[in-house]
Amino acid sequence: MENRIDRIIANLRAGTIIKGKFAAPAKLKDRMRYYHTPGVSIAVINNFEIEWAHGFGFSYSRSQYPATAKTIFQSGSISKAVFALGLMRLVQEGRLSLDEDVNRYLTTWRIPTDENGQPKITLRQILSHIAGFTVHGFPGYLASESYQV
């Protein structure tokens, strides 16, 4: 397994605008230095299972604590694509519908009513950003806060 991890982190490829072409391979540590990234945590999923997870570098820029597979990093907007992929898998399996009212699936929270009653909001509307939600992102969390992993 270590050999496979070494091959992956030593052979990162950046995409280019030319289809089928990639930039020269780079090492993870070189990319981290280039992008001023003190640490990352990577999980490789194979056949719907976590095959391996590993931390690299440090938990934050002024830290001497190594990043681990359990280090919490703010993922930002990348989580939207991962969520959409998982959601579309459930749609493909017939467990969810893109055009059903999402309140059918929600258990701890509901889409609030407006002055005209209960609006029908669908997964298709949410994924295409036409649901009318006004939340503009997640502000993150403080480094001093603790979280269960």
DOVO-154505 format. One record per residue: x, y, z of N, C-alpha, C, O in turn. Coordinates in steps of 0.2 Angstrom, whole numbers, plus 5000, padded with zeros to 4 digits. Layout:
DOVO-154505
XYZXYZXYZXYZ;...
//
This chain:
DOVO-154505
500449945000500050005000500450065000500350114996;501050065004501450125004501750144998501850204996;501950094994502150104987501650134983501850184979;501050114983500550154979500450224981500350264977;500450234988500350304990500950344988500850404985;501550324988502150354986502050374978502250424976;501850324974501750334967501250394966501350434961;500750394970500150444969500450514971500350564967;500750524977500950584979501650614975501750674976;501950574971502550594968502350604960502750624956;501750594958501550594951500850634950500450614946;500850694954500250734953500250764946500750784943;499650764943499550794936499050854936498550844939;499350914934498850964933498550964926498850954921;497850974926497550974920497651044916497851094918;497551034909497651094905497051104901496551064901;497051154897496451164893496451124886495951124883;496951094885497051044879496850974881497150944885;496250954878495950884880496550834879496850824874;496550794884497050734884497750754886498150704886;497850814887498550834889498650854896498150884899;499150844899499250864906499950904906500450894902;500050944912500650974913501150914916500950864917;501750934916502250884919502050864926501850904930;502150804928502050784934502450814940502950844938;502150824945502450864951502350824957501850784958;502750834962502650794969502250844973502150904973;501850804978501350844982501750894986501450944987;502350874989502650924993502850994989502851044991;503050984982503151044978502551084977502551144977;501951044976501351084975501151124981500851174981;501251084987501051124993501451184994501251234996;502151184992502551234993502351294988502351354990;502251274982502051324977501351364979501351424978;500851324982500251354984500251374991499651394993;500851374994500851405001500351365006500051395010;500351295005499851255009500251215014500651175012;500151235020500551205026500351125026500751085029;499751105025499551035026498951015022498551055020;498850955020498350925017498150855020498650825023;497550835019497350765021497050735015496550775012;497250685013496950655007496650585008496950545012;496150575005495750505006495650484999495450514994;495850414997495750384991495150334992495150294996;494650344988494050304988494150254982494150284976;494050194983494050144978493450094979493450064984;493050084974492450044975492050064980491750014984;491950124981491450154987491750144994491350154998;492350124995492650115001493250165002493650174997;493450185007494050225008494650175008494650125013;495050175003495650135002496150155007496450115010;496350215007496850245012496750315013496450355009;496950345018496950415020497550425024497850385028;497850485022498450505025498550585026498250615021;498850605031498950685031499650695029500150655030;499750755026500450775024500550845026500050885026;501150865029501350935031501050945038501050895042;500851005039500651025046499951045046499651065041;499651045052498951055053498751135051498251145048;499151175052499051245050499751285050500251255052;499851345047500451375045500951385051501551375050;500651395057501151415062501151355067501351365073;500951295065500951235069501551185068501851185063;501751155073502151105073501851035073502150985074;501151035073500750975074500650945067500450985062;500850885066500850855059500050845057499650835061;499950855051499250845048499150765048499650735046;498550745049498450675049497850665045497550705042;497650605044497050585041496350615044495850615041;496450625051495850655054495950725056495450755059;496450765053496450835054495850865050495750845044;495550915053494950945050495251005046495551055049;495051005039495251065035494551085032494151055031;494551155031493951185028494051165020494451185017;493551125018493551105011493251155006493451145000;492951205008492651255004492151224999491851175000;492151254993491651234988491751164985491351144981;492351134986492451064983491951024986491750974982;491651034992491150994995490550984991490150944991;490351044987489751044983489850994977489350954976;490350984974490450934969490450864972490050814969;490750854977490650784980489950764983489750714981;489650814986488950804987488550794981488150744981;488550834976488150824970488350754967487850724964;488950724967489050664964488750604969488450564966;488750614975488450564979487650564978487350514978;487450624978486650634977486450604970485950574970;486850614965486650584958486750514958486350474955;487150484962487250414963486550384966486250334964;486250424971485650404974485050404969484550374969;485150464965484550464960484650414955484150384953;485250394953485350334948485050274951484850234947;485150264957484950204961484150204962483850154964;483850264960483150264961482950284968482350274970;483350294973483250314980483050384981482750404986;483150424976482950494976482750514969482950484964;482350574969482150594963482350674962482250704967;482550694956482750764955482150804956482250864957;481550784954480950824954480450824959479950854959;480650784964480150774970480350834975480850864975;479850854979479850904984480450884989480350824992;480950924990481450894995481250885002481550855006;480650925004480350915011480150835012480150815018;480050805006479950735007480550695010480450645014;481150715009481750685011482050715018482350675021;481850775019482150805025481850775032481150765032;482250775037481950745043482050795049481650795053;482550825049482750875055482650945053482650985058;482550965047482451035045481951025039481950975035;481551085038481151085032481251155029481451195032;481051155022481051215018480551255021479951235022;480651315024480151355027479651385022479751395016;479051395025478551425021478651495020478951535024;478351525014478351595013477651625013477151585015;477551685011476851715012476351685007475751685009;476551645003476151604998476051535000475751494997;476251515006476251445008476851405007477451435007;476851345007477451305006477651294999477351264995;478251324997478551314990478751244989479051214994;478751224983479051154981479751174979479851204973;480251144982480951154980481151084979481051034983;481451074973481751004971482451004971482851054971;482750944971483450934971483750964964484350994964;483350964959483550984952483651064953484151094951;483251094957483251174958483851184962484251234961;483951144967484551164972485151154968485651194969;485251094964485851084961486051134955486651144954;485551164953485651214947485651284950485551334946;485551294956485651364960485051404958485051464957;484451374957483851414955483251404960482751414959;483451374966482951364971482751424975482251424979;483151474974482951544978483251544985483051584989;483751504987484051504993484551564993484851584988;484551594999484951654999485551655004485951705005;485751595006486351585010486951585006486951555001;487451625008488051635004488651605007489151645008;488551545008489151505010489251495017488851525021;489651455019489851435026490451475029490951475026;490351515034490851555037491451515040491951545041;491451455040491951415043491951405050491351415053;492451385053492451375061493151405063493651415060;493151415070493751435073494251385074494051325076;494851395073495351345075495351325082495651265083;495151365086495151345093494551305095494551275101;494051295091493551245092493751175091494151165087;493451125095493551055094492951025091492451045091;493150965087492650935083492750855084493350835084;492250825084492250745084492350725077492050745072;492850675076492950645069492750575069492850535064;
//
